[in-house]
């Protein structure tokens, strides 16, 4: 009887390339899916007369970063922002530079960055999950999601004050931040449950780390 041939270096490289290609394709698919989720989350009825529209955008951003990781989470949101900037009405508005640089522009710019940082931080929290007790893990996950949401106000509120003829900075805080904080807190809690439950089942979506 002949012994089975061991894998040659070229065979190993082929398998590695195939795995990388498969992971890349899955990543593209999930980027498209979460881009669609973000678009859908943008179309929520606004409160009448609100300076900043109510939506589920921040919830979609948290899910994108928390489930896809930093790279794919960023691209899923950034893709929508770019398409909106070139004129497609994807974010509950007319699209174009008028929307991207309008009163809510500061929030729009920060959405991809928020998704990236949430993904970056969640990668590290999940990597150390086995070393953490459930309470500490939940607190860390909730904290990083809350940080990611609050980050959009860092550019959103000052820009709202800058472009608005009726609002100074304090007024922008009252109109563009304070009313949204309770809903953002609730969305962070729900997102934490969803991410904790689903993320372990989709590890192959995120780019593989090079060794």
N, C-alpha and C positions, 0 to 999 in steps of 0.2 A: 504494500500500500504506500502511496505517496503522501507525504506530509502536505498539509495545506500551505499555500504560499503566504508568507507574511506580506503585509502592506508595504509597498515600496514608497520612497519619499514622494514620487510623482503622484501616486494614488492618494497619499495623505493630503498633498497640496490640492488635488482635485476635489476631495471631499470637503476640505476647508473652504475652498472657493465656492463650492455649491452651497454650503451652509451660510456663508456670508451673503451670497446672492439671494437666498431664500429669506434671510433676516432682513435684507435691504428691501425686498419686495413687500414683506409684511409691514415694514416701517412706512413705506409709501402709502400702502392701503390704510393704515391707521392714521397717518397724517391727514389723508383725505376725509376719513370718517370723522375725526375730531374737528377738522375744519368745518365740515357740514354741521356738526353739533354746535359749534360756536356760532355759526350763521343762524341756526334755528333759535339758539338762546338769545340772539340779539332782537328777535322779533316778538317782543312782549309789549303789551299795551302800556304806554307811559301814563304817569299821573298827569292830569290836566295842569298845564302851566308850570311844570317842573323845569328847572334850569338844566338838569341832567336827567335823562330818561331812566326809568326803572327797567331792568332786564335781568336775565340770568347769565349775562356774559361772564361775570366773575366766577360763577359756579362752573361754567365750561372751562375757563382758564385753569381753575384748580384741578379739575379732572384731567385735563390735557397734561399738565405738568406732573401730577401725581401718578398717573397711570402710564404715560409714555416716556417719562424721564425728561431730562433737560433738553436734549437735541431735538427729538421728534415733537415734544411738547411745544418748544419754541416755534418750529417750522409750521405746525398745524395752525397756530394763531397768526404768525407773521404772514403766512400765505393769504389769509383773509384780509389783513390790513393792507397788503400791497394791492390786492385786487380791488379793494375799496378805493384806494388812492387813485387807481387808474380809471375809475369811473363806474364800477359795478355797484349797484345798490344792495350790498350784502349785510350791512350793519344797521338796519332799521333807519336808513337815511338815503339821500340821493346819490351818495358816493362822490368820488372826486376829491380834489384837494380842499374844496370848500368844507367838506365834512371832516376830513382828517386834520385840517388846521382850524376847524371851527371851535365852538365852546367846549365840546367834549374831546377835542384832539389830544389833550394831555393825558387823558385816560386811555385813549386808543393806542398811543405810542407805547405805553407802559405794559399793555397786556402781554405782548410776546416776551418781554423781559421778565415779567412776573411768572409766566409759565416756565421759563428757563430756570429761574431761581428755585421755584417750587420743586421742579424735577431734580435739580442738583441736590437740594437738601433732602428730599424724600429718598433719593438713592442711598444716601448715607444713613438715614434713619432705618430704612428697611434692611440695609446691610448689617446693622447691629441689632436687629430685632430680637434675635435669640438671646442676646445678653441683657435685654431689658425686660423688666416686669411689665405686664399688660398696662398698668396705669401710667407708668413712665412713657411707654411707647405711644399711648393714646395722647398724652399731653404734648409730647414732642411733635407728633403728626399734626395735631390741631394748632399748635403754635406756629409751625412753618406755613400752614395754610393761611392763618390769620395774618402773618407777616406778608405773605404774597399778595393778599387782598389789600392790605393797608398801603402797600408799595404804590399802587396805582394812584393813590391820592397825592403822593409826593410831587408828581408832575401834573396831575389832573386839576387839583385845586388852584395852584398858582396860575396855570394857563387859563382856567375859567375866569379868574379875576382879571387877567391881562386882556382878554379879548372882549369881556363884557363891559358895556358902558354903564351898567347899573350896579355892578357889584364890586366892592373892594375885597381885600383878602378875607376879612372877617365874614363878609357877606357870602363869599364863595364857599367858605367852610360851612356856613349854615345851610346854604342851598345845595352844595355839591358833595357834602360829606356826611354831616350829622344825620340826615334822614335815612341814609343808606346803611349805617353801621349795624342796627339790629338785624336787618335782613342779611347782611354780609356775615354776621356771626352765625346765624342759623344755617346759611349755605355752607359755611366752613365745617360745621358739625356734621351735616349730611354728607358732604364731600369726604370727610375723614372716614365715615363708616363705609362709604362706597369704595374708596381707595383701599382701605384695609382689607376689605372682603375680596376685591377683584384682582388687585395687583399681583398677588402671588401666582395667579393662574396665567399671567401674560408676561413672563420674564423675557421671552424671546423677542418681544417687540422692540426693546431698547437695544441700542448698538452694543455689540460685544466689546469688552475691554481687552486691549492688547496686552499680551503677557511678554 
